[in-house]
Amino acid sequence: MAQHIIHGFGIGLLAGGGAAALGVIVGSVAPQWQRICRLALGNVELAINPAVEEAIR
């Protein structure tokens, strides 16, 4: 009986950890999703060079 409870608790911890990891991944990728799609479709972004920006100002 106790073995089943501990096993269920372990599965719950594993599922909770997986849900937390999935939440972090979605939370970090979601704001950049449009940019990721544009890059995947071949739209190249120009690199930002701070030295060049200072020279332009």
ChimeraX commands (.cxc) that place a marker at each C-alpha (Angstrom):
marker #1 position 0.00,0.00,0.00 radius 0.5
marker #1 position 2.68,2.50,0.99 radius 0.5
marker #1 position 4.65,1.58,-2.11 radius 0.5
marker #1 position 1.72,2.64,-4.31 radius 0.5
marker #1 position 1.41,5.97,-2.50 radius 0.5
marker #1 position 5.13,6.71,-2.89 radius 0.5
marker #1 position 5.01,5.68,-6.54 radius 0.5
marker #1 position 2.03,7.99,-7.16 radius 0.5
marker #1 position 3.83,10.82,-5.36 radius 0.5
marker #1 position 6.90,10.30,-7.56 radius 0.5
marker #1 position 4.83,10.33,-10.73 radius 0.5
marker #1 position 3.15,13.52,-9.52 radius 0.5
marker #1 position 6.51,15.17,-8.92 radius 0.5
marker #1 position 7.74,14.13,-12.36 radius 0.5
marker #1 position 4.59,15.45,-14.04 radius 0.5
marker #1 position 4.81,18.71,-12.08 radius 0.5
marker #1 position 8.44,19.18,-13.04 radius 0.5
marker #1 position 7.62,18.50,-16.68 radius 0.5
marker #1 position 4.75,21.00,-16.59 radius 0.5
marker #1 position 7.00,23.64,-15.03 radius 0.5
marker #1 position 9.71,23.05,-17.64 radius 0.5
marker #1 position 7.17,23.25,-20.45 radius 0.5
marker #1 position 5.81,26.49,-19.00 radius 0.5
marker #1 position 9.28,28.04,-18.91 radius 0.5
marker #1 position 9.99,26.97,-22.50 radius 0.5
marker #1 position 6.68,28.35,-23.77 radius 0.5
marker #1 position 7.14,31.55,-21.75 radius 0.5
marker #1 position 10.54,32.20,-23.24 radius 0.5
marker #1 position 9.72,31.24,-26.84 radius 0.5
marker #1 position 6.24,32.80,-27.13 radius 0.5
marker #1 position 7.40,36.46,-27.19 radius 0.5
marker #1 position 9.88,35.66,-29.97 radius 0.5
marker #1 position 7.61,33.39,-32.03 radius 0.5
marker #1 position 7.04,35.86,-34.89 radius 0.5
marker #1 position 10.77,36.56,-35.14 radius 0.5
marker #1 position 11.55,32.82,-35.15 radius 0.5
marker #1 position 9.06,32.27,-37.99 radius 0.5
marker #1 position 10.50,35.16,-40.03 radius 0.5
marker #1 position 14.02,33.81,-39.61 radius 0.5
marker #1 position 12.88,30.29,-40.51 radius 0.5
marker #1 position 11.31,31.63,-43.70 radius 0.5
marker #1 position 14.63,33.15,-44.73 radius 0.5
marker #1 position 14.16,36.80,-43.77 radius 0.5
marker #1 position 17.63,37.80,-42.65 radius 0.5
marker #1 position 18.05,40.42,-39.93 radius 0.5
marker #1 position 20.96,42.79,-40.04 radius 0.5
marker #1 position 23.41,42.44,-37.19 radius 0.5
marker #1 position 23.49,45.28,-34.71 radius 0.5
marker #1 position 26.98,46.68,-34.31 radius 0.5
marker #1 position 27.24,49.28,-31.49 radius 0.5
marker #1 position 30.34,50.87,-33.04 radius 0.5
marker #1 position 28.54,51.48,-36.33 radius 0.5
marker #1 position 25.51,52.93,-34.53 radius 0.5
marker #1 position 27.73,55.38,-32.65 radius 0.5
marker #1 position 29.40,56.43,-35.91 radius 0.5
marker #1 position 26.02,57.10,-37.51 radius 0.5
marker #1 position 24.86,59.40,-34.68 radius 0.5
marker link #1:1,2 radius 0.2
marker link #1:2,3 radius 0.2
marker link #1:3,4 radius 0.2
marker link #1:4,5 radius 0.2
marker link #1:5,6 radius 0.2
marker link #1:6,7 radius 0.2
marker link #1:7,8 radius 0.2
marker link #1:8,9 radius 0.2
marker link #1:9,10 radius 0.2
marker link #1:10,11 radius 0.2
marker link #1:11,12 radius 0.2
marker link #1:12,13 radius 0.2
marker link #1:13,14 radius 0.2
marker link #1:14,15 radius 0.2
marker link #1:15,16 radius 0.2
marker link #1:16,17 radius 0.2
marker link #1:17,18 radius 0.2
marker link #1:18,19 radius 0.2
marker link #1:19,20 radius 0.2
marker link #1:20,21 radius 0.2
marker link #1:21,22 radius 0.2
marker link #1:22,23 radius 0.2
marker link #1:23,24 radius 0.2
marker link #1:24,25 radius 0.2
marker link #1:25,26 radius 0.2
marker link #1:26,27 radius 0.2
marker link #1:27,28 radius 0.2
marker link #1:28,29 radius 0.2
marker link #1:29,30 radius 0.2
marker link #1:30,31 radius 0.2
marker link #1:31,32 radius 0.2
marker link #1:32,33 radius 0.2
marker link #1:33,34 radius 0.2
marker link #1:34,35 radius 0.2
marker link #1:35,36 radius 0.2
marker link #1:36,37 radius 0.2
marker link #1:37,38 radius 0.2
marker link #1:38,39 radius 0.2
marker link #1:39,40 radius 0.2
marker link #1:40,41 radius 0.2
marker link #1:41,42 radius 0.2
marker link #1:42,43 radius 0.2
marker link #1:43,44 radius 0.2
marker link #1:44,45 radius 0.2
marker link #1:45,46 radius 0.2
marker link #1:46,47 radius 0.2
marker link #1:47,48 radius 0.2
marker link #1:48,49 radius 0.2
marker link #1:49,50 radius 0.2
marker link #1:50,51 radius 0.2
marker link #1:51,52 radius 0.2
marker link #1:52,53 radius 0.2
marker link #1:53,54 radius 0.2
marker link #1:54,55 radius 0.2
marker link #1:55,56 radius 0.2
marker link #1:56,57 radius 0.2
view
